[in-house]
Each structure stands twice: as structure tokens, then as C-alpha cells.
Amino acid sequence: MRAMRALLIIIVTLPAFGCSGWFSQGEDFDLFFDRFRSEKAFELDRTTFPLSVYRDEFGVNENGDDDSQVVKSDISKEAASRQPVLSEYIAEHDLSFQVEPAARRDAVRTVKVFKENTDWLIEYRFELKNGQWLLVSEHDHSL
């Protein structure tokens, strides 16, 4: 009886210590991403705006030193609404995508969009917040 009582106390108090993710991670990422990449209204609803976009800028200064840097910009919801959904962008540019493997309880997922045998690579970072996946940033590594 004591063991059952102790187990019940543990189960009841775990959410208070931030461990509720052990029992439920929220929505399935693959189901979410299938919808995200094909439905504009859903994509806009599940994107954090302004969306932070990072772009690798490669270069050399006048002294021959590496002048490479990461440049940050923000995309508004209005600007994002004028862009095609991700599945159209991928098809239009003959790209592929790969959802990076994650630990079972990982609340961060990365999707890489790329073109084979080129330097084309954009990473999309998604985070699980309140049981829902949100796009929180893009990072363009293309030259």
C-alpha cells in the first residue's frame, strides 16, 4: 500500500517539476511538418514573427583576411504570406529535404532543405511550445 501511495505522489508531482514531457511530448512532428509545408494558413499560424533569418556571408577583406559573418534579418508575417509554401519552393527549385533525427523527448527539430551536389542548404529550426511545433528561425548556409 505504501508503494502505491508513493507512486501516486510521484506521478502527481512530476508535472510541477517540469517533467511532464516524460509522459507526452505534444503533437507528432512528422504529421505537423506534412501540414506545415503544404498549407499556407497553417504555416503562418505556426511561425514565430518576426521570423529570424540568418544568412552566412562569405568573403575576404582588402587585406586578404577572412571577413565571413552571419547576417541576421527578420521577416514579417506580411512578407512571409507572399512567399510560396515550402513544398512549392522545394518542387520549384528541385530541392530535397531531410528531417534531422532527434531524441525521443527533444523539443527542437531541424529540417534541412538542400540540393544534391551544390552548396544550397537552408536549415529550419522548429521548437515545441505548449504542445505545438513552431518555426522559430531559418539559417541559410548557401554560398
N, CA, C and O atoms as a GROMACS GRO file, in nm:
protein
  572
    1MET      N    1   0.082  -0.119   0.000
    1MET     CA    2   0.000   0.000   0.000
    1MET      C    3   0.087   0.126   0.000
    1MET      O    4   0.056   0.224  -0.068
    2ARG      N    5   0.197   0.123   0.078
    2ARG     CA    6   0.287   0.239   0.081
    2ARG      C    7   0.351   0.262  -0.055
    2ARG      O    8   0.368   0.376  -0.097
    3ALA      N    9   0.386   0.154  -0.123
    3ALA     CA   10   0.448   0.167  -0.255
    3ALA      C   11   0.351   0.231  -0.353
    3ALA      O   12   0.391   0.317  -0.432
    4MET      N   13   0.225   0.192  -0.349
    4MET     CA   14   0.125   0.251  -0.438
    4MET      C   15   0.106   0.400  -0.407
    4MET      O   16   0.095   0.482  -0.498
    5ARG      N   17   0.104   0.433  -0.279
    5ARG     CA   18   0.088   0.572  -0.238
    5ARG      C   19   0.207   0.656  -0.284
    5ARG      O   20   0.189   0.768  -0.333
    6ALA      N   21   0.328   0.602  -0.269
    6ALA     CA   22   0.449   0.673  -0.313
    6ALA      C   23   0.449   0.692  -0.463
    6ALA      O   24   0.487   0.799  -0.511
    7LEU      N   25   0.407   0.592  -0.539
    7LEU     CA   26   0.400   0.602  -0.684
    7LEU      C   27   0.299   0.708  -0.726
    7LEU      O   28   0.324   0.787  -0.818
    8LEU      N   29   0.184   0.710  -0.660
    8LEU     CA   30   0.081   0.810  -0.690
    8LEU      C   31   0.134   0.951  -0.664
    8LEU      O   32   0.108   1.042  -0.743
    9ILE      N   33   0.206   0.970  -0.555
    9ILE     CA   34   0.263   1.102  -0.523
    9ILE      C   35   0.363   1.144  -0.630
    9ILE      O   36   0.364   1.260  -0.672
   10ILE      N   37   0.445   1.053  -0.674
   10ILE     CA   38   0.543   1.084  -0.779
   10ILE      C   39   0.474   1.124  -0.908
   10ILE      O   40   0.511   1.224  -0.970
   11ILE      N   41   0.374   1.048  -0.948
   11ILE     CA   42   0.302   1.077  -1.073
   11ILE      C   43   0.233   1.212  -1.066
   11ILE      O   44   0.233   1.287  -1.164
   12VAL      N   45   0.174   1.245  -0.951
   12VAL     CA   46   0.102   1.371  -0.936
   12VAL      C   47   0.198   1.490  -0.932
   12VAL      O   48   0.164   1.597  -0.982
   13THR      N   49   0.316   1.473  -0.874
   13THR     CA   50   0.407   1.588  -0.857
   13THR      C   51   0.505   1.609  -0.972
   13THR      O   52   0.564   1.716  -0.980
   14LEU      N   53   0.525   1.511  -1.060
   14LEU     CA   54   0.620   1.528  -1.170
   14LEU      C   55   0.592   1.650  -1.257
   14LEU      O   56   0.685   1.723  -1.289
   15PRO      N   57   0.466   1.677  -1.296
   15PRO     CA   58   0.443   1.797  -1.378
   15PRO      C   59   0.486   1.926  -1.309
   15PRO      O   60   0.528   2.020  -1.375
   16ALA      N   61   0.476   1.930  -1.178
   16ALA     CA   62   0.516   2.050  -1.106
   16ALA      C   63   0.666   2.074  -1.114
   16ALA      O   64   0.712   2.187  -1.096
   17PHE      N   65   0.743   1.970  -1.140
   17PHE     CA   66   0.888   1.982  -1.151
   17PHE      C   67   0.935   1.990  -1.295
   17PHE      O   68   1.054   1.977  -1.323
   18GLY      N   69   0.842   2.012  -1.387
   18GLY     CA   70   0.879   2.028  -1.527
   18GLY      C   71   0.909   1.899  -1.599
   18GLY      O   72   0.978   1.901  -1.701
   19CYS      N   73   0.860   1.789  -1.552
   19CYS     CA   74   0.891   1.660  -1.612
   19CYS      C   75   0.773   1.604  -1.689
   19CYS      O   76   0.773   1.486  -1.724
   20SER      N   77   0.674   1.685  -1.716
   20SER     CA   78   0.556   1.633  -1.784
   20SER      C   79   0.589   1.583  -1.924
   20SER      O   80   0.514   1.502  -1.979
   21GLY      N   81   0.700   1.630  -1.983
   21GLY     CA   82   0.740   1.583  -2.115
   21GLY      C   83   0.771   1.435  -2.118
   21GLY      O   84   0.774   1.375  -2.226
   22TRP      N   85   0.794   1.375  -2.002
   22TRP     CA   86   0.820   1.232  -1.997
   22TRP      C   87   0.698   1.153  -2.038
   22TRP      O   88   0.711   1.040  -2.086
   23PHE      N   89   0.579   1.211  -2.022
   23PHE     CA   90   0.457   1.137  -2.050
   23PHE      C   91   0.396   1.177  -2.184
   23PHE      O   92   0.331   1.094  -2.248
   24SER      N   93   0.415   1.299  -2.225
   24SER     CA   94   0.354   1.346  -2.350
   24SER      C   95   0.439   1.457  -2.410
   24SER      O   96   0.466   1.557  -2.344
   25GLN      N   97   0.481   1.438  -2.532
   25GLN     CA   98   0.565   1.539  -2.595
   25GLN      C   99   0.483   1.642  -2.671
   25GLN      O  100   0.536   1.748  -2.706
   26GLY      N  101   0.360   1.616  -2.696
   26GLY     CA  102   0.280   1.707  -2.776
   26GLY      C  103   0.255   1.646  -2.912
   26GLY      O  104   0.260   1.524  -2.929
   27GLU      N  105   0.228   1.731  -3.010
   27GLU     CA  106   0.191   1.679  -3.141
   27GLU      C  107   0.309   1.611  -3.212
   27GLU      O  108   0.425   1.645  -3.189
   28ASP      N  109   0.275   1.517  -3.296
   28ASP     CA  110   0.375   1.443  -3.374
   28ASP      C  111   0.439   1.536  -3.476
   28ASP      O  112   0.369   1.602  -3.552
   29PHE      N  113   0.573   1.540  -3.478
   29PHE     CA  114   0.641   1.634  -3.568
   29PHE      C  115   0.616   1.601  -3.714
   29PHE      O  116   0.592   1.692  -3.793
   30ASP      N  117   0.622   1.475  -3.753
   30ASP     CA  118   0.605   1.439  -3.894
   30ASP      C  119   0.467   1.479  -3.946
   30ASP      O  120   0.455   1.530  -4.058
   31LEU      N  121   0.363   1.456  -3.867
   31LEU     CA  122   0.228   1.496  -3.908
   31LEU      C  123   0.219   1.648  -3.917
   31LEU      O  124   0.162   1.703  -4.012
   32PHE      N  125   0.277   1.716  -3.818
   32PHE     CA  126   0.280   1.863  -3.821
   32PHE      C  127   0.351   1.913  -3.946
   32PHE      O  128   0.300   2.000  -4.016
   33PHE      N  129   0.471   1.858  -3.974
   33PHE     CA  130   0.550   1.910  -4.084
   33PHE      C  131   0.485   1.884  -4.220
   33PHE      O  132   0.496   1.968  -4.310
   34ASP      N  133   0.417   1.772  -4.238
   34ASP     CA  134   0.344   1.748  -4.362
   34ASP      C  135   0.243   1.858  -4.388
   34ASP      O  136   0.230   1.906  -4.501
   35ARG      N  137   0.173   1.899  -4.284
   35ARG     CA  138   0.074   2.005  -4.299
   35ARG      C  139   0.142   2.142  -4.313
   35ARG      O  140   0.099   2.225  -4.394
   36PHE      N  141   0.247   2.166  -4.235
   36PHE     CA  142   0.318   2.294  -4.236
   36PHE      C  143   0.371   2.327  -4.375
   36PHE      O  144   0.359   2.441  -4.421
   37ARG      N  145   0.429   2.229  -4.442
   37ARG     CA  146   0.492   2.257  -4.571
   37ARG      C  147   0.393   2.267  -4.686
   37ARG      O  148   0.432   2.301  -4.798
   38SER      N  149   0.265   2.237  -4.662
   38SER     CA  150   0.170   2.239  -4.773
   38SER      C  151   0.052   2.334  -4.756
   38SER      O  152  -0.021   2.358  -4.853
   39GLU      N  153   0.030   2.387  -4.637
   39GLU     CA  154  -0.085   2.476  -4.613
   39GLU      C  155  -0.037   2.613  -4.564
   39GLU      O  156   0.018   2.624  -4.455
   40LYS      N  157  -0.059   2.715  -4.645
   40LYS     CA  158  -0.009   2.850  -4.613
   40LYS      C  159  -0.065   2.905  -4.482
   40LYS      O  160   0.010   2.958  -4.400
   41ALA      N  161  -0.196   2.892  -4.462
   41ALA     CA  162  -0.255   2.947  -4.338
   41ALA      C  163  -0.197   2.878  -4.214
   41ALA      O  164  -0.170   2.943  -4.114
   42PHE      N  165  -0.179   2.747  -4.222
   42PHE     CA  166  -0.122   2.672  -4.111
   42PHE      C  167   0.024   2.713  -4.090
   42PHE      O  168   0.068   2.730  -3.976
   43GLU      N  169   0.099   2.728  -4.200
   43GLU     CA  170   0.239   2.771  -4.191
   43GLU      C  171   0.250   2.905  -4.120
   43GLU      O  172   0.334   2.922  -4.031
   44LEU      N  173   0.168   3.000  -4.158
   44LEU     CA  174   0.174   3.134  -4.098
   44LEU      C  175   0.133   3.130  -3.951
   44LEU      O  176   0.190   3.201  -3.869
   45ASP      N  177   0.035   3.046  -3.919
   45ASP     CA  178  -0.011   3.034  -3.782
   45ASP      C  179   0.095   2.972  -3.692
   45ASP      O  180   0.101   3.003  -3.573
   46ARG      N  181   0.179   2.886  -3.748
   46ARG     CA  182   0.278   2.814  -3.670
   46ARG      C  183   0.420   2.868  -3.689
   46ARG      O  184   0.517   2.795  -3.671
   47THR      N  185   0.431   2.994  -3.725
   47THR     CA  186   0.561   3.060  -3.738
   47THR      C  187   0.567   3.175  -3.639
   47THR      O  188   0.471   3.250  -3.623
   48THR      N  189   0.680   3.188  -3.571
   48THR     CA  190   0.702   3.298  -3.478
   48THR      C  191   0.746   3.420  -3.558
   48THR      O  192   0.848   3.416  -3.627
   49PHE      N  193   0.668   3.529  -3.549
   49PHE     CA  194   0.701   3.652  -3.621
   49PHE      C  195   0.737   3.762  -3.524
   49PHE      O  196   0.682   3.770  -3.415
   50PRO      N  197   0.831   3.849  -3.564
   50PRO     CA  198   0.908   3.841  -3.689
   50PRO      C  199   0.999   3.718  -3.686
   50PRO      O  200   1.058   3.686  -3.583
   51LEU      N  201   1.010   3.652  -3.799
   51LEU     CA  202   1.092   3.532  -3.810
   51LEU      C  203   1.238   3.573  -3.827
   51LEU      O  204   1.272   3.650  -3.917
   52SER      N  205   1.324   3.521  -3.740
   52SER     CA  206   1.468   3.548  -3.750
   52SER      C  207   1.528   3.463  -3.860
   52SER      O  208   1.514   3.340  -3.860
   53VAL      N  209   1.596   3.529  -3.954
   53VAL     CA  210   1.661   3.460  -4.065
   53VAL      C  211   1.810   3.494  -4.060
   53VAL      O  212   1.848   3.611  -4.057
   54TYR      N  213   1.891   3.390  -4.058
   54TYR     CA  214   2.037   3.407  -4.054
   54TYR      C  215   2.094   3.361  -4.187
   54TYR      O  216   2.055   3.257  -4.240
   55ARG      N  217   2.186   3.440  -4.241
   55ARG     CA  218   2.246   3.409  -4.371
   55ARG      C  219   2.397   3.416  -4.357
   55ARG      O  220   2.452   3.516  -4.310
   56ASP      N  221   2.464   3.310  -4.399
   56ASP     CA  222   2.610   3.310  -4.398
   56ASP      C  223   2.661   3.395  -4.513
   56ASP      O  224   2.626   3.371  -4.629
   57GLU      N  225   2.744   3.493  -4.482
   57GLU     CA  226   2.807   3.577  -4.583
   57GLU      C  227   2.956   3.545  -4.582
   57GLU      O  228   3.024   3.565  -4.482
   58PHE      N  229   3.004   3.494  -4.693
   58PHE     CA  230   3.145   3.455  -4.703
   58PHE      C  231   3.222   3.563  -4.780
   58PHE      O  232   3.172   3.616  -4.879
   59GLY      N  233   3.341   3.593  -4.734
   59GLY     CA  234   3.419   3.693  -4.804
   59GLY      C  235   3.557   3.712  -4.746
   59GLY      O  236   3.592   3.657  -4.641
   60VAL      N  237   3.635   3.792  -4.818
   60VAL     CA  238   3.771   3.827  -4.778
   60VAL      C  239   3.783   3.978  -4.788
   60VAL      O  240   3.739   4.037  -4.887
   61ASN      N  241   3.842   4.041  -4.686
   61ASN     CA  242   3.857   4.187  -4.692
   61ASN      C  243   3.978   4.226  -4.776
   61ASN      O  244   4.046   4.139  -4.832
   62GLU      N  245   4.006   4.357  -4.786
   62GLU     CA  246   4.114   4.408  -4.871
   62GLU      C  247   4.253   4.361  -4.826
   62GLU      O  248   4.348   4.366  -4.904
   63ASN      N  249   4.266   4.316  -4.701
   63ASN     CA  250   4.394   4.264  -4.650
   63ASN      C  251   4.409   4.113  -4.671
   63ASN      O  252   4.509   4.054  -4.632
   64GLY      N  253   4.309   4.053  -4.732
   64GLY     CA  254   4.313   3.909  -4.754
   64GLY      C  255   4.268   3.827  -4.634
   64GLY      O  256   4.280   3.704  -4.635
   65ASP      N  257   4.216   3.893  -4.531
   65ASP     CA  258   4.167   3.823  -4.412
   65ASP      C  259   4.023   3.778  -4.433
   65ASP      O  260   3.945   3.840  -4.505
   66ASP      N  261   3.990   3.668  -4.368
   66ASP     CA  262   3.853   3.617  -4.374
   66ASP      C  263   3.758   3.720  -4.315
   66ASP      O  264   3.775   3.763  -4.201
   67ASP      N  265   3.660   3.759  -4.391
   67ASP     CA  266   3.562   3.859  -4.349
   67ASP      C  267   3.422   3.798  -4.343
   67ASP      O  268   3.322   3.869  -4.350
   68SER      N  269   3.417   3.666  -4.329
   68SER     CA  270   3.289   3.596  -4.326
   68SER      C  271   3.212   3.631  -4.198
   68SER      O  272   3.271   3.656  -4.093
   69GLN      N  273   3.081   3.631  -4.211
   69GLN     CA  274   2.998   3.662  -4.096
   69GLN      C  275   2.857   3.607  -4.118
   69GLN      O  276   2.819   3.571  -4.230
   70VAL      N  277   2.782   3.602  -4.012
   70VAL     CA  278   2.641   3.564  -4.019
   70VAL      C  279   2.560   3.692  -4.007
   70VAL      O  280   2.577   3.770  -3.913
   71VAL      N  281   2.472   3.714  -4.104
   71VAL     CA  282   2.390   3.834  -4.108
   71VAL      C  283   2.248   3.796  -4.069
   71VAL      O  284   2.189   3.704  -4.126
   72LYS      N  285   2.192   3.868  -3.972
   72LYS     CA  286   2.056   3.841  -3.925
   72LYS      C  287   1.960   3.943  -3.984
   72LYS      O  288   1.989   4.062  -3.992
   73SER      N  289   1.845   3.893  -4.026
   73SER     CA  290   1.736   3.981  -4.068
   73SER      C  291   1.606   3.921  -4.016
   73SER      O  292   1.604   3.806  -3.971
   74ASP      N  293   1.501   3.997  -4.022
   74ASP     CA  294   1.370   3.950  -3.975
   74ASP      C  295   1.270   3.956  -4.090
   74ASP      O  296   1.272   4.048  -4.171
   75ILE      N  297   1.184   3.856  -4.094
   75ILE     CA  298   1.077   3.852  -4.195
   75ILE      C  299   0.944   3.873  -4.123
   75ILE      O  300   0.915   3.806  -4.024
   76SER      N  301   0.865   3.964  -4.174
   76SER     CA  302   0.734   3.990  -4.116
   76SER      C  303   0.633   3.886  -4.165
   76SER      O  304   0.658   3.814  -4.262
   77LYS      N  305   0.521   3.879  -4.098
   77LYS     CA  306   0.414   3.788  -4.140
   77LYS      C  307   0.363   3.827  -4.278
   77LYS      O  308   0.333   3.740  -4.360
   78GLU      N  309   0.354   3.955  -4.304
   78GLU     CA  310   0.308   4.003  -4.434
   78GLU      C  311   0.402   3.957  -4.546
   78GLU      O  312   0.357   3.909  -4.649
   79ALA      N  313   0.532   3.972  -4.525
   79ALA     CA  314   0.630   3.929  -4.626
   79ALA      C  315   0.625   3.778  -4.644
   79ALA      O  316   0.633   3.728  -4.757
   80ALA      N  317   0.612   3.704  -4.535
   80ALA     CA  318   0.607   3.558  -4.543
   80ALA      C  319   0.481   3.511  -4.618
   80ALA      O  320   0.484   3.409  -4.687
   81SER      N  321   0.374   3.585  -4.604
   81SER     CA  322   0.249   3.545  -4.671
   81SER      C  323   0.260   3.555  -4.823
   81SER      O  324   0.181   3.492  -4.894
   82ARG      N  325   0.355   3.632  -4.874
   82ARG     CA  326   0.373   3.645  -5.019
   82ARG      C  327   0.466   3.539  -5.076
   82ARG      O  328   0.479   3.528  -5.198
   83GLN      N  329   0.529   3.459  -4.991
   83GLN     CA  330   0.619   3.354  -5.037
   83GLN      C  331   0.540   3.224  -5.056
   83GLN      O  332   0.438   3.203  -4.991
   84PRO      N  333   0.588   3.137  -5.146
   84PRO     CA  334   0.518   3.009  -5.164
   84PRO      C  335   0.533   2.920  -5.041
   84PRO      O  336   0.626   2.938  -4.961
   85VAL      N  337   0.442   2.824  -5.027
   85VAL     CA  338   0.458   2.728  -4.918
   85VAL      C  339   0.584   2.647  -4.945
   85VAL      O  340   0.631   2.640  -5.058
   86LEU      N  341   0.637   2.588  -4.841
   86LEU     CA  342   0.766   2.520  -4.851
   86LEU      C  343   0.765   2.408  -4.955
   86LEU      O  344   0.864   2.390  -5.026
   87SER      N  345   0.657   2.332  -4.965
   87SER     CA  346   0.654   2.223  -5.064
   87SER      C  347   0.664   2.276  -5.207
   87SER      O  348   0.727   2.213  -5.291
   88GLU      N  349   0.602   2.391  -5.235
   88GLU     CA  350   0.613   2.452  -5.368
   88GLU      C  351   0.755   2.503  -5.393
   88GLU      O  352   0.808   2.485  -5.502
   89TYR      N  353   0.816   2.564  -5.294
   89TYR     CA  354   0.953   2.614  -5.305
   89TYR      C  355   1.049   2.498  -5.334
   89TYR      O  356   1.136   2.510  -5.420
   90ILE      N  357   1.032   2.388  -5.263
   90ILE     CA  358   1.116   2.270  -5.283
   90ILE      C  359   1.099   2.215  -5.424
   90ILE      O  360   1.197   2.184  -5.491
   91ALA      N  361   0.975   2.203  -5.469
   91ALA     CA  362   0.948   2.149  -5.603
   91ALA      C  363   0.999   2.243  -5.712
   91ALA      O  364   1.059   2.198  -5.810
   92GLU      N  365   0.976   2.372  -5.696
   92GLU     CA  366   1.015   2.471  -5.796
   92GLU      C  367   1.166   2.474  -5.819
   92GLU      O  368   1.210   2.499  -5.931
   93HIS      N  369   1.244   2.450  -5.715
   93HIS     CA  370   1.389   2.456  -5.725
   93HIS      C  371   1.457   2.320  -5.726
   93HIS      O  372   1.579   2.310  -5.715
   94ASP      N  373   1.376   2.214  -5.741
   94ASP     CA  374   1.428   2.077  -5.747
   94ASP      C  375   1.514   2.045  -5.626
   94ASP      O  376   1.626   1.994  -5.639
   95LEU      N  377   1.461   2.075  -5.508
   95LEU     CA  378   1.532   2.055  -5.382
   95LEU      C  379   1.484   1.928  -5.313
   95LEU      O  380   1.384   1.867  -5.353
   96SER      N  381   1.554   1.890  -5.209
   96SER     CA  382   1.515   1.780  -5.123
   96SER      C  383   1.511   1.833  -4.980
   96SER      O  384   1.563   1.940  -4.952
   97PHE      N  385   1.448   1.756  -4.891
   97PHE     CA  386   1.453   1.795  -4.750
   97PHE      C  387   1.478   1.672  -4.665
   97PHE      O  388   1.449   1.558  -4.704
   98GLN      N  389   1.533   1.699  -4.548
   98GLN     CA  390   1.562   1.592  -4.453
   98GLN      C  391   1.530   1.642  -4.313
   98GLN      O  392   1.578   1.747  -4.271
   99VAL      N  393   1.447   1.567  -4.243
   99VAL     CA  394   1.418   1.599  -4.104
   99VAL      C  395   1.528   1.532  -4.021
   99VAL      O  396   1.543   1.410  -4.024
  100GLU      N  397   1.602   1.613  -3.949
  100GLU     CA  398   1.713   1.561  -3.870
  100GLU      C  399   1.660   1.474  -3.756
  100GLU      O  400   1.562   1.510  -3.691
  101PRO      N  401   1.725   1.361  -3.732
  101PRO     CA  402   1.682   1.276  -3.621
  101PRO      C  403   1.695   1.350  -3.489
  101PRO      O  404   1.783   1.434  -3.472
  102ALA      N  405   1.607   1.318  -3.396
  102ALA     CA  406   1.611   1.383  -3.265
  102ALA      C  407   1.585   1.279  -3.158
  102ALA      O  408   1.528   1.173  -3.183
  103ALA      N  409   1.629   1.312  -3.039
  103ALA     CA  410   1.598   1.227  -2.925
  103ALA      C  411   1.446   1.224  -2.907
  103ALA      O  412   1.378   1.320  -2.942
  104ARG      N  413   1.397   1.118  -2.854
  104ARG     CA  414   1.252   1.098  -2.840
  104ARG      C  415   1.183   1.217  -2.773
  104ARG      O  416   1.073   1.256  -2.813
  105ARG      N  417   1.246   1.273  -2.673
  105ARG     CA  418   1.184   1.382  -2.597
  105ARG      C  419   1.238   1.520  -2.637
  105ARG      O  420   1.215   1.617  -2.566
  106ASP      N  421   1.308   1.528  -2.748
  106ASP     CA  422   1.368   1.654  -2.790
  106ASP      C  423   1.260   1.753  -2.831
  106ASP      O  424   1.172   1.719  -2.911
  107ALA      N  425   1.266   1.875  -2.778
  107ALA     CA  426   1.168   1.978  -2.810
  107ALA      C  427   1.218   2.071  -2.920
  107ALA      O  428   1.160   2.177  -2.941
  108VAL      N  429   1.325   2.032  -2.990
  108VAL     CA  430   1.379   2.109  -3.102
  108VAL      C  431   1.399   2.014  -3.218
  108VAL      O  432   1.455   1.905  -3.202
  109ARG      N  433   1.353   2.054  -3.336
  109ARG     CA  434   1.375   1.974  -3.456
  109ARG      C  435   1.429   2.065  -3.565
  109ARG      O  436   1.393   2.183  -3.574
  110THR      N  437   1.516   2.010  -3.648
  110THR     CA  438   1.575   2.084  -3.759
  110THR      C  439   1.541   2.012  -3.889
  110THR      O  440   1.553   1.890  -3.900
  111VAL      N  441   1.499   2.091  -3.988
  111VAL     CA  442   1.473   2.039  -4.121
  111VAL      C  443   1.572   2.105  -4.215
  111VAL      O  444   1.583   2.227  -4.220
  112LYS      N  445   1.645   2.022  -4.290
  112LYS     CA  446   1.741   2.074  -4.387
  112LYS      C  447   1.680   2.065  -4.527
  112LYS      O  448   1.633   1.959  -4.568
  113VAL      N  449   1.683   2.177  -4.598
  113VAL     CA  450   1.638   2.183  -4.737
  113VAL      C  451   1.763   2.208  -4.820
  113VAL      O  452   1.837   2.304  -4.796
  114PHE      N  453   1.786   2.122  -4.919
  114PHE     CA  454   1.913   2.127  -4.990
  114PHE      C  455   1.898   2.077  -5.133
  114PHE      O  456   1.797   2.018  -5.170
  115LYS      N  457   2.002   2.104  -5.212
  115LYS     CA  458   2.012   2.050  -5.347
  115LYS      C  459   2.139   1.967  -5.352
  115LYS      O  460   2.248   2.015  -5.319
  116GLU      N  461   2.124   1.841  -5.393
  116GLU     CA  462   2.239   1.749  -5.401
  116GLU      C  463   2.350   1.809  -5.486
  116GLU      O  464   2.325   1.873  -5.587
  117ASN      N  465   2.473   1.787  -5.443
  117ASN     CA  466   2.594   1.827  -5.515
  117ASN      C  467   2.605   1.976  -5.541
  117ASN      O  468   2.668   2.020  -5.637
  118THR      N  469   2.543   2.055  -5.453
  118THR     CA  470   2.556   2.201  -5.460
  118THR      C  471   2.578   2.252  -5.318
  118THR      O  472   2.579   2.175  -5.222
  119ASP      N  473   2.595   2.384  -5.305
  119ASP     CA  474   2.610   2.444  -5.173
  119ASP      C  475   2.476   2.492  -5.117
  119ASP      O  476   2.474   2.559  -5.014
  120TRP      N  477   2.366   2.460  -5.184
  120TRP     CA  478   2.234   2.506  -5.143
  120TRP      C  479   2.193   2.433  -5.015
  120TRP      O  480   2.172   2.312  -5.017
  121LEU      N  481   2.181   2.507  -4.904
  121LEU     CA  482   2.141   2.447  -4.777
  121LEU      C  483   2.074   2.552  -4.689
  121LEU      O  484   2.135   2.653  -4.654
  122ILE      N  485   1.950   2.525  -4.654
  122ILE     CA  486   1.877   2.610  -4.561
  122ILE      C  487   1.827   2.520  -4.448
  122ILE      O  488   1.768   2.415  -4.473
  123GLU      N  489   1.850   2.563  -4.325
  123GLU     CA  490   1.803   2.488  -4.209
  123GLU      C  491   1.688   2.564  -4.144
  123GLU      O  492   1.695   2.685  -4.121
  124TYR      N  493   1.581   2.491  -4.116
  124TYR     CA  494   1.464   2.546  -4.049
  124TYR      C  495   1.460   2.487  -3.908
  124TYR      O  496   1.464   2.366  -3.890
  125ARG      N  497   1.453   2.575  -3.808
  125ARG     CA  498   1.452   2.530  -3.668
  125ARG      C  499   1.310   2.541  -3.612
  125ARG      O  500   1.248   2.647  -3.615
  126PHE      N  501   1.262   2.430  -3.561
  126PHE     CA  502   1.129   2.423  -3.501
  126PHE      C  503   1.144   2.391  -3.352
  126PHE      O  504   1.232   2.314  -3.312
  127GLU      N  505   1.058   2.452  -3.271
  127GLU     CA  506   1.058   2.424  -3.128
  127GLU      C  507   0.917   2.389  -3.083
  127GLU      O  508   0.818   2.444  -3.132
  128LEU      N  509   0.910   2.297  -2.990
  128LEU     CA  510   0.783   2.255  -2.932
  128LEU      C  511   0.750   2.346  -2.816
  128LEU      O  512   0.822   2.350  -2.716
  129LYS      N  513   0.640   2.420  -2.829
  129LYS     CA  514   0.598   2.513  -2.723
  129LYS      C  515   0.451   2.489  -2.694
  129LYS      O  516   0.366   2.494  -2.784
  130ASN      N  517   0.422   2.464  -2.568
  130ASN     CA  518   0.284   2.436  -2.527
  130ASN      C  519   0.220   2.326  -2.609
  130ASN      O  520   0.102   2.332  -2.643
  131GLY      N  521   0.299   2.224  -2.642
  131GLY     CA  522   0.246   2.108  -2.713
  131GLY      C  523   0.233   2.124  -2.863
  131GLY      O  524   0.187   2.033  -2.931
  132GLN      N  525   0.275   2.241  -2.917
  132GLN     CA  526   0.264   2.266  -3.061
  132GLN      C  527   0.400   2.303  -3.118
  132GLN      O  528   0.478   2.374  -3.054
  133TRP      N  529   0.427   2.255  -3.240
  133TRP     CA  530   0.551   2.289  -3.308
  133TRP      C  531   0.539   2.426  -3.373
  133TRP      O  532   0.436   2.459  -3.432
  134LEU      N  533   0.646   2.506  -3.360
  134LEU     CA  534   0.653   2.639  -3.420
  134LEU      C  535   0.785   2.655  -3.493
  134LEU      O  536   0.890   2.611  -3.444
  135LEU      N  537   0.781   2.719  -3.610
  135LEU     CA  538   0.905   2.758  -3.677
  135LEU      C  539   0.957   2.882  -3.606
  135LEU      O  540   0.887   2.982  -3.594
  136VAL      N  541   1.083   2.875  -3.558
  136VAL     CA  542   1.138   2.987  -3.483
  136VAL      C  543   1.252   3.058  -3.554
  136VAL      O  544   1.282   3.173  -3.523
  137SER      N  545   1.317   2.990  -3.652
  137SER     CA  546   1.424   3.058  -3.727
  137SER      C  547   1.462   2.979  -3.851
  137SER      O  548   1.433   2.860  -3.864
  138GLU      N  549   1.527   3.050  -3.943
  138GLU     CA  550   1.586   2.990  -4.065
  138GLU      C  551   1.733   3.027  -4.066
  138GLU      O  552   1.773   3.134  -4.018
  139HIS      N  553   1.814   2.936  -4.121
  139HIS     CA  554   1.957   2.968  -4.137
  139HIS      C  555   1.999   2.921  -4.277
  139HIS      O  556   2.001   2.802  -4.308
  140ASP      N  557   2.033   3.020  -4.361
  140ASP     CA  558   2.074   2.992  -4.498
  140ASP      C  559   2.226   2.982  -4.503
  140ASP      O  560   2.297   3.081  -4.485
  141HIS      N  561   2.275   2.859  -4.528
  141HIS     CA  562   2.419   2.834  -4.535
  141HIS      C  563   2.471   2.837  -4.678
  141HIS      O  564   2.590   2.813  -4.700
  142SER      N  565   2.384   2.865  -4.775
  142SER     CA  566   2.423   2.862  -4.915
  142SER      C  567   2.525   2.972  -4.946
  142SER      O  568   2.526   3.077  -4.882
  143LEU      N  569   2.610   2.944  -5.045
  143LEU     CA  570   2.706   3.047  -5.087
  143LEU      C  571   2.638   3.147  -5.178
  143LEU      O  572   2.703   3.241  -5.224
   0.00000   0.00000   0.00000
